[in-house]
Amino acid sequence: MFTLDHGLSGLLFAPAAEKVLARNEIRLSSRWIYSLLFLAPMWPDCDFWTRFDKRFYDGQMGFVLSHRGITHCLLGVFLFALLASRLLRRWIPDLTGRRGVFWLVFSGGILHI
């Protein structure tokens, strides 16, 4: 899949996530839900920068082999979701539940892997 395809898969998941968050009384605007679920599934592909470093990219299959690192495992998704939720909670004024951002970013990362 291309990186953009991962983001679009997150957008397909957004209406269901919106209902689940509302059912659990986590108030988060639709704009943030759709934005987070568009961007979060794309973040594991941030390791594409390794293709510019010859230590990681050797031959035609080098990028594919180095592409499946920490960003494509459950630990990497969990750590990124934890970090992103801590940073984003400071910038989202309408967030009432602390779990909302974490679970949106985490589920977006899980959609990717």
DSSP file with accessible surface (Angstrom, degrees, kcal/mol):
  #  RESIDUE AA STRUCTURE BP1 BP2  ACC     N-H-->O    O-->H-N    N-H-->O    O-->H-N    TCO  KAPPA ALPHA  PHI   PSI    X-CA   Y-CA   Z-CA
    1    1 A M              0   0  158      0, 0.0     2,-0.1     0, 0.0     3,-0.0   0.000 360.0 360.0 360.0 147.2    0.0    0.0    0.0
    2    2 A F     >  -     0   0  161      1,-0.1     4,-1.3     4,-0.0     3,-0.4  -0.469 360.0-108.9 -79.0 160.2    1.0    3.6   -0.6
    3    3 A T  H  > S+     0   0   63      1,-0.3     4,-1.5     2,-0.2     3,-0.5   0.901 119.4  54.4 -58.6 -42.1    1.3    5.9    2.4
    4    4 A L  H  > S+     0   0   99      1,-0.2     4,-2.3     2,-0.2    -1,-0.3   0.871 101.2  59.7 -62.6 -34.2   -1.8    7.8    1.3
    5    5 A D  H  > S+     0   0   63     -3,-0.4     4,-2.0     1,-0.2    -1,-0.2   0.877 101.9  53.9 -61.4 -36.4   -3.8    4.6    1.2
    6    6 A H  H  X S+     0   0   16     -4,-1.3     4,-1.5    -3,-0.5    -1,-0.2   0.914 108.5  49.3 -63.6 -42.2   -3.1    4.0    4.9
    7    7 A G  H  X S+     0   0    0     -4,-1.5     4,-1.6     1,-0.2    -2,-0.2   0.904 109.4  51.4 -63.5 -39.7   -4.5    7.5    5.6
    8    8 A L  H  X S+     0   0   80     -4,-2.3     4,-1.6     1,-0.2    -1,-0.2   0.869 105.1  56.1 -67.9 -32.9   -7.6    6.8    3.6
    9    9 A S  H  X S+     0   0   32     -4,-2.0     4,-1.1     1,-0.2    -1,-0.2   0.871 105.3  53.3 -65.5 -34.1   -8.2    3.5    5.5
   10   10 A G  H  X S+     0   0    0     -4,-1.5     4,-1.1     1,-0.2     3,-0.2   0.883 104.5  54.7 -65.8 -36.9   -8.1    5.6    8.7
   11   11 A L  H  < S+     0   0   57     -4,-1.6    -1,-0.2     1,-0.2    -2,-0.2   0.853 104.5  54.3 -65.4 -33.1  -10.8    7.9    7.3
   12   12 A L  H  < S+     0   0  148     -4,-1.6     4,-0.4     1,-0.2    -1,-0.2   0.826 110.1  47.6 -67.4 -29.5  -13.0    4.8    6.6
   13   13 A F  H  X S+     0   0   77     -4,-1.1     4,-2.1    -3,-0.2     3,-0.4   0.688  91.5  85.1 -81.6 -20.2  -12.6    3.9   10.3
   14   14 A A  H  X S+     0   0    0     -4,-1.1     4,-2.6     1,-0.2     5,-0.2   0.858  83.1  53.3 -59.2 -44.1  -13.4    7.4   11.6
   15   15 A P  H  > S+     0   0   54      0, 0.0     4,-1.7     0, 0.0    -1,-0.2   0.923 112.1  46.2 -60.7 -38.8  -17.2    7.2   11.6
   16   16 A A  H  > S+     0   0   51     -3,-0.4     4,-2.2    -4,-0.4    -2,-0.2   0.913 112.5  50.4 -66.9 -41.2  -17.2    4.1   13.7
   17   17 A A  H  X S+     0   0    8     -4,-2.1     4,-2.7     1,-0.2     5,-0.2   0.886 106.3  56.3 -64.0 -37.1  -14.5    5.6   16.1
   18   18 A E  H  X S+     0   0   56     -4,-2.6     4,-2.1     1,-0.2    -1,-0.2   0.919 108.8  46.4 -61.5 -41.6  -16.7    8.7   16.5
   19   19 A K  H  X S+     0   0  147     -4,-1.7     4,-2.4     2,-0.2    -1,-0.2   0.903 112.1  50.2 -68.0 -40.2  -19.6    6.6   17.7
   20   20 A V  H  X S+     0   0   63     -4,-2.2     4,-1.7     2,-0.2    -2,-0.2   0.927 111.2  48.4 -65.6 -43.0  -17.4    4.6   20.1
   21   21 A L  H  <>S+     0   0   13     -4,-2.7     5,-2.9     1,-0.2    -1,-0.2   0.916 112.2  49.1 -63.8 -40.6  -15.9    7.7   21.6
   22   22 A A  H ><5S+     0   0   68     -4,-2.1     3,-1.6    -5,-0.2    -1,-0.2   0.903 108.7  53.2 -65.2 -38.8  -19.4    9.3   22.0
   23   23 A R  H 3<5S+     0   0  179     -4,-2.4    -1,-0.2     1,-0.3    -2,-0.2   0.836 110.4  47.5 -65.4 -31.6  -20.7    6.1   23.7
   24   24 A N  T 3<5S-     0   0   88     -4,-1.7    -1,-0.3    -5,-0.2    -2,-0.2   0.220 117.5-114.8 -93.7  13.6  -17.8    6.2   26.1
   25   25 A E  T < 5 +     0   0  170     -3,-1.6     2,-0.7     1,-0.2    -3,-0.2   0.830  66.1 145.7  57.8  37.3  -18.5    9.9   26.8
   26   26 A I      < -     0   0   11     -5,-2.9     2,-0.7    -6,-0.1    -1,-0.2  -0.920  39.5-149.5-103.1 107.9  -15.2   11.1   25.3
   27   27 A R        +     0   0  164     -2,-0.7    69,-1.1    -3,-0.1     2,-0.3  -0.711  33.4 148.8 -85.2 118.4  -15.9   14.4   23.7
   28   28 A L        -     0   0   20     -2,-0.7    67,-0.1    67,-0.2    -2,-0.1  -0.977  47.0-110.6-147.8 130.7  -13.7   15.1   20.7
   29   29 A S     >  -     0   0   34     -2,-0.3     4,-2.1     1,-0.1     3,-0.4  -0.247  23.7-119.2 -65.2 152.9  -14.7   17.1   17.7
   30   30 A S  H  > S+     0   0   56      1,-0.2     4,-2.8     2,-0.2     5,-0.3   0.854 113.1  62.0 -58.3 -35.5  -15.2   15.3   14.4
   31   31 A R  H  > S+     0   0  164      1,-0.2     4,-2.1     2,-0.2    -1,-0.2   0.923 107.6  42.2 -58.9 -43.4  -12.5   17.5   12.9
   32   32 A W  H  > S+     0   0   51     -3,-0.4     4,-2.9     2,-0.2     5,-0.3   0.895 113.1  52.8 -72.2 -38.8   -9.9   16.0   15.3
   33   33 A I  H  X S+     0   0    3     -4,-2.1     4,-2.3     1,-0.2    -2,-0.2   0.961 114.2  41.6 -61.4 -49.2  -11.2   12.5   15.0
   34   34 A Y  H  X S+     0   0   81     -4,-2.8     4,-0.9     1,-0.2    -1,-0.2   0.895 115.8  50.4 -67.5 -37.9  -10.9   12.6   11.2
   35   35 A S  H  X S+     0   0   50     -4,-2.1     4,-2.4    -5,-0.3     3,-0.4   0.940 113.2  44.6 -64.7 -47.7   -7.6   14.4   11.3
   36   36 A L  H  X S+     0   0   12     -4,-2.9     4,-3.0     1,-0.2    -2,-0.2   0.901 113.5  49.9 -65.1 -39.5   -6.0   12.0   13.7
   37   37 A L  H  < S+     0   0    0     -4,-2.3    -1,-0.2    -5,-0.3    -2,-0.2   0.618 112.1  49.2 -79.1  -9.7   -7.3    8.9   11.9
   38   38 A F  H  < S+     0   0   58     -4,-0.9     4,-0.3    -3,-0.4    -2,-0.2   0.850 120.5  34.1 -86.0 -41.3   -6.0   10.2    8.6
   39   39 A L  H >X S+     0   0  101     -4,-2.4     3,-1.1    -5,-0.2     4,-1.0   0.874 108.1  63.8 -83.4 -38.3   -2.5   11.0    9.9
   40   40 A A  G >< S+     0   0    6     -4,-3.0     3,-0.7     1,-0.3    -1,-0.2   0.878  99.2  52.5 -60.9 -40.9   -1.9    8.2   12.5
   41   41 A P  G 34 S+     0   0    0      0, 0.0    -1,-0.3     0, 0.0    -2,-0.1   0.728 109.7  52.4 -68.5 -15.3   -2.1    5.3   10.0
   42   42 A M  G X4 S+     0   0   36     -3,-1.1     3,-1.5    -4,-0.3    -2,-0.2   0.695  86.8  82.2 -89.5 -19.0    0.6    7.1    7.9
   43   43 A W  G X< S+     0   0   33     -4,-1.0     3,-2.5    -3,-0.7     4,-0.2   0.824  77.6  66.7 -62.5 -33.3    3.1    7.7   10.6
   44   44 A P  G >  S+     0   0    0      0, 0.0     3,-0.9     0, 0.0    -1,-0.3   0.802  92.5  64.6 -60.4 -20.0    4.8    4.2   10.5
   45   45 A D  G X  S+     0   0   10     -3,-1.5     3,-1.8     1,-0.2    -2,-0.2   0.379  70.2 100.5 -81.3   8.9    6.0    5.1    7.1
   46   46 A C  G X   +     0   0   65     -3,-2.5     3,-1.2     1,-0.3    -1,-0.2   0.723  65.8  75.2 -64.9 -16.6    8.2    7.8    8.6
   47   47 A D  G X   +     0   0   20     -3,-0.9     3,-1.8     1,-0.3    -1,-0.3   0.439  63.1  98.4 -77.5   6.9   11.1    5.4    8.2
   48   48 A F  G X   +     0   0   63     -3,-1.8     3,-1.8     1,-0.3    -1,-0.3   0.745  65.9  76.3 -65.1 -17.1   11.1    6.1    4.5
   49   49 A W  G X  S+     0   0  168     -3,-1.2     3,-1.7     1,-0.3    -1,-0.3   0.765  78.2  73.1 -63.7 -22.1   14.0    8.5    5.2
   50   50 A T  G X  S+     0   0   31     -3,-1.8     3,-1.5     1,-0.3     6,-0.4   0.733  79.0  74.5 -65.6 -18.6   16.3    5.5    5.7
   51   51 A R  G <  S+     0   0  107     -3,-1.8    -1,-0.3     1,-0.3    -2,-0.2   0.708  90.6  57.4 -67.9 -16.4   16.2    5.0    1.9
   52   52 A F  G <  S+     0   0  127     -3,-1.7     2,-0.6    -4,-0.2    -1,-0.3   0.566  93.0  78.5 -87.4  -9.6   18.5    8.0    1.6
   53   53 A D  S X> S-     0   0   47     -3,-1.5     4,-1.9    -4,-0.3     3,-1.6  -0.890  71.6-150.7-103.3 119.2   21.1    6.4    3.8
   54   54 A K  T 34 S+     0   0  158     -2,-0.6    -1,-0.1     1,-0.3    -3,-0.0   0.709  92.4  68.9 -65.5 -18.1   23.2    3.8    2.0
   55   55 A R  T 34 S+     0   0  202      1,-0.2    -1,-0.3    -5,-0.0     3,-0.1   0.828 113.1  29.7 -67.4 -30.4   23.8    1.9    5.3
   56   56 A F  T <4 S+     0   0   98     -3,-1.6     2,-0.8    -6,-0.4    10,-0.2   0.733 116.7  59.9 -96.8 -29.0   20.1    1.0    5.2
   57   57 A Y     <  +     0   0   77     -4,-1.9     2,-0.5    -7,-0.3    -1,-0.2  -0.861  58.2 155.8-111.7 103.5   19.3    0.9    1.5
   58   58 A D        -     0   0  140     -2,-0.8     3,-0.3    -3,-0.1     4,-0.2  -0.921  58.6 -24.4-131.6 105.0   21.4   -1.6   -0.4
   59   59 A G  S >  S-     0   0   48     -2,-0.5     3,-0.6     1,-0.2     4,-0.5  -0.270  99.2 -50.1  87.6-174.7   20.1   -2.9   -3.7
   60   60 A Q  T 3  S+     0   0  184      1,-0.2     4,-0.3     2,-0.1     3,-0.2   0.836 137.3  39.8 -70.4 -33.6   16.5   -3.1   -4.9
   61   61 A M  T 3> S+     0   0  114     -3,-0.3     4,-2.2     1,-0.2    -1,-0.2   0.462  88.2  96.3 -96.1   1.2   15.1   -4.9   -1.8
   62   62 A G  H <> S+     0   0    8     -3,-0.6     4,-2.3     1,-0.2     5,-0.2   0.899  83.2  49.2 -59.4 -43.8   17.1   -2.9    0.8
   63   63 A F  H  > S+     0   0   50     -4,-0.5     4,-1.7    -3,-0.2    -1,-0.2   0.918 110.7  50.4 -64.7 -41.0   14.3   -0.3    1.5
   64   64 A V  H  > S+     0   0   64     -4,-0.3     4,-0.7     1,-0.2    -1,-0.2   0.926 112.2  47.3 -64.0 -41.0   11.7   -3.0    2.0
   65   65 A L  H  < S+     0   0  133     -4,-2.2     3,-0.4     1,-0.2    -1,-0.2   0.886 118.2  39.8 -69.3 -37.6   13.9   -4.9    4.4
   66   66 A S  H  < S+     0   0   31     -4,-2.3     3,-0.3   -10,-0.2    -1,-0.2   0.657 102.8  73.3 -85.6 -12.4   14.8   -1.8    6.4
   67   67 A H  H  < S+     0   0   16     -4,-1.7     2,-1.2     1,-0.2    -1,-0.2   0.765  83.6  68.5 -72.5 -24.5   11.3   -0.4    6.2
   68   68 A R  S  < S+     0   0  149     -4,-0.7    -1,-0.2    -3,-0.4    -4,-0.0  -0.379  76.7 119.8 -96.2  60.9    9.9   -2.9    8.7
   69   69 A G  S >  S-     0   0   36     -2,-1.2     3,-1.9    -3,-0.3     7,-0.1   0.164  83.5 -42.3 -99.7-143.0   11.6   -1.7   11.8
   70   70 A I  G >  S+     0   0  103      1,-0.3     3,-1.0     2,-0.1     6,-0.4   0.795 130.0  63.5 -61.8 -27.4   10.4   -0.3   15.1
   71   71 A T  G 3  S+     0   0   15      1,-0.3    -1,-0.3   -27,-0.1   -25,-0.1   0.662 100.4  53.7 -73.9 -12.7    7.7    1.7   13.4
   72   72 A H  G <  S+     0   0   30     -3,-1.9     2,-0.3     4,-0.1    -1,-0.3  -0.134  96.3  78.7-113.2  36.1    6.0   -1.4   12.1
   73   73 A C  S <> S-     0   0   44     -3,-1.0     4,-2.3     1,-0.1     5,-0.2  -0.927  87.4-107.5-136.6 164.5    5.6   -3.3   15.4
   74   74 A L  H  > S+     0   0  113     -2,-0.3     4,-2.7     1,-0.2     5,-0.2   0.878 118.0  53.6 -60.7 -38.8    3.2   -3.1   18.3
   75   75 A L  H  > S+     0   0  102      2,-0.2     4,-2.8     1,-0.2     5,-0.2   0.934 109.7  47.7 -62.7 -44.6    5.8   -1.6   20.6
   76   76 A G  H  > S+     0   0    5     -6,-0.4     4,-2.4     2,-0.2     5,-0.2   0.912 112.9  48.3 -63.0 -41.2    6.5    1.2   18.2
   77   77 A V  H  X S+     0   0    0     -4,-2.3     4,-2.5     2,-0.2    -2,-0.2   0.934 113.1  48.4 -64.6 -43.9    2.8    1.9   17.7
   78   78 A F  H  X S+     0   0   89     -4,-2.7     4,-2.4    -5,-0.2    -2,-0.2   0.937 113.1  46.4 -62.6 -47.3    2.2    1.9   21.4
   79   79 A L  H  X S+     0   0   90     -4,-2.8     4,-2.5     1,-0.2     5,-0.2   0.907 113.8  48.1 -64.1 -41.3    5.2    4.2   22.1
   80   80 A F  H  X S+     0   0   67     -4,-2.4     4,-3.2    -5,-0.2     5,-0.3   0.924 111.5  50.2 -65.5 -41.3    4.2    6.6   19.3
   81   81 A A  H  X S+     0   0    0     -4,-2.5     4,-2.5    -5,-0.2     5,-0.2   0.903 111.4  49.3 -63.3 -39.5    0.6    6.7   20.5
   82   82 A L  H  X S+     0   0   69     -4,-2.4     4,-1.9    -5,-0.2    -2,-0.2   0.947 115.5  42.7 -64.0 -47.4    1.7    7.5   24.0
   83   83 A L  H  X S+     0   0  103     -4,-2.5     4,-2.1     1,-0.2    -2,-0.2   0.939 116.0  47.7 -64.7 -47.2    4.1   10.3   22.9
   84   84 A A  H  X S+     0   0   11     -4,-3.2     4,-3.2     1,-0.2     5,-0.3   0.901 110.5  51.7 -63.8 -39.9    1.6   11.7   20.4
   85   85 A S  H  X S+     0   0    2     -4,-2.5     4,-2.0    -5,-0.3    -1,-0.2   0.902 109.3  50.1 -66.6 -37.5   -1.3   11.7   22.9
   86   86 A R  H  X S+     0   0  145     -4,-1.9     4,-0.5    -5,-0.2    -1,-0.2   0.911 116.6  41.2 -65.2 -41.6    0.8   13.5   25.5
   87   87 A L  H >< S+     0   0   80     -4,-2.1     3,-0.7     1,-0.2     4,-0.4   0.916 116.8  47.1 -71.8 -42.7    1.8   16.2   23.0
   88   88 A L  H >X S+     0   0   32     -4,-3.2     3,-1.2     1,-0.2     4,-1.0   0.797  98.0  68.7 -73.6 -28.2   -1.6   16.6   21.4
   89   89 A R  H 3< S+     0   0   64     -4,-2.0     3,-0.3     1,-0.3    -1,-0.2   0.822  97.1  55.7 -60.1 -28.5   -3.6   16.8   24.6
   90   90 A R  T << S+     0   0  204     -3,-0.7    -1,-0.3    -4,-0.5    -2,-0.2   0.761 112.0  42.1 -72.8 -24.3   -2.0   20.1   25.2
   91   91 A W  T <4 S+     0   0  167     -3,-1.2    -2,-0.2    -4,-0.4    -1,-0.2   0.466  95.6  81.8-103.4  -5.2   -3.2   21.4   21.9
   92   92 A I    ><  -     0   0    6     -4,-1.0     3,-1.0    -3,-0.3    -1,-0.1  -0.860  53.5-176.0-105.8 104.0   -6.8   20.1   21.8
   93   93 A P  T 3  S+     0   0  119      0, 0.0    -1,-0.2     0, 0.0    -4,-0.0   0.785  77.6  54.5 -72.3 -24.7   -9.0   22.4   23.8
   94   94 A D  T 3  S+     0   0   44      2,-0.0     2,-0.5   -65,-0.0    -2,-0.0   0.229  76.7 118.5 -98.3  19.8  -12.2   20.3   23.5
   95   95 A L    <   +     0   0   31     -3,-1.0   -67,-0.2    -6,-0.2     3,-0.1  -0.711  27.5 166.7 -88.1 123.3  -10.8   17.0   24.8
   96   96 A T        +     0   0   78    -69,-1.1     2,-0.5    -2,-0.5    -1,-0.2   0.719  63.3  58.0-105.1 -28.5  -12.5   15.8   28.0
   97   97 A G    >   -     0   0   14    -70,-0.3     3,-0.7     1,-0.1     4,-0.5  -0.886  66.5-151.7-107.1 131.7  -11.2   12.3   28.1
   98   98 A R  T 3> S+     0   0  183     -2,-0.5     4,-0.7     1,-0.2     3,-0.2   0.785  94.0  59.4 -69.6 -25.9   -7.5   11.6   28.3
   99   99 A R  H 3> S+     0   0  139      1,-0.2     4,-2.7     2,-0.1     5,-0.3   0.734  85.9  79.2 -75.9 -22.2   -7.9    8.2   26.6
  100  100 A G  H <> S+     0   0    0     -3,-0.7     4,-2.0     1,-0.2    -1,-0.2   0.922  96.1  39.9 -56.6 -52.2   -9.5    9.6   23.4
  101  101 A V  H  > S+     0   0    0     -4,-0.5     4,-2.6    -3,-0.2     5,-0.3   0.923 115.4  52.6 -66.6 -42.9   -6.4   10.8   21.6
  102  102 A F  H  X S+     0   0   25     -4,-0.7     4,-3.0     1,-0.2     5,-0.2   0.950 111.7  45.2 -57.3 -49.1   -4.3    7.8   22.7
  103  103 A W  H  X S+     0   0  131     -4,-2.7     4,-2.5     1,-0.2     5,-0.2   0.853 112.3  51.7 -68.9 -31.1   -6.8    5.3   21.4
  104  104 A L  H  X S+     0   0    4     -4,-2.0     4,-2.0    -5,-0.3    -1,-0.2   0.945 114.9  41.4 -67.8 -46.2   -7.3    7.2   18.1
  105  105 A V  H  X S+     0   0    4     -4,-2.6     4,-2.3     2,-0.2    -2,-0.2   0.924 116.9  49.1 -67.6 -41.4   -3.6    7.3   17.4
  106  106 A F  H  X S+     0   0   41     -4,-3.0     4,-2.5    -5,-0.3    -2,-0.2   0.942 112.1  47.2 -63.9 -46.1   -3.0    3.7   18.6
  107  107 A S  H  X S+     0   0   27     -4,-2.5     4,-2.2    -5,-0.2    -1,-0.2   0.879 110.2  54.2 -66.1 -33.0   -5.9    2.4   16.5
  108  108 A G  H  X S+     0   0    0     -4,-2.0     4,-1.2    -5,-0.2    -1,-0.2   0.919 109.5  47.3 -63.7 -42.0   -4.6    4.3   13.5
  109  109 A G  H  X S+     0   0    0     -4,-2.3     4,-2.0     1,-0.2     3,-0.2   0.897 110.1  52.6 -65.8 -37.4   -1.2    2.7   13.9
  110  110 A I  H  < S+     0   0   66     -4,-2.5    -1,-0.2     1,-0.2    -2,-0.2   0.890 103.5  58.0 -65.6 -37.1   -2.7   -0.7   14.2
  111  111 A L  H  < S+     0   0   70     -4,-2.2    -1,-0.2     1,-0.2    -2,-0.2   0.854 107.1  50.3 -58.5 -32.7   -4.6   -0.1   11.0
  112  112 A H  H  <        0   0   16     -4,-1.2    -2,-0.2    -3,-0.2    -1,-0.2   0.942 360.0 360.0 -72.0 -47.9   -1.3    0.4    9.3
  113  113 A I     <        0   0   84     -4,-2.0    -2,-0.2   -42,-0.1    -3,-0.2   0.751 360.0 360.0 -86.0 360.0    0.4   -2.7   10.6
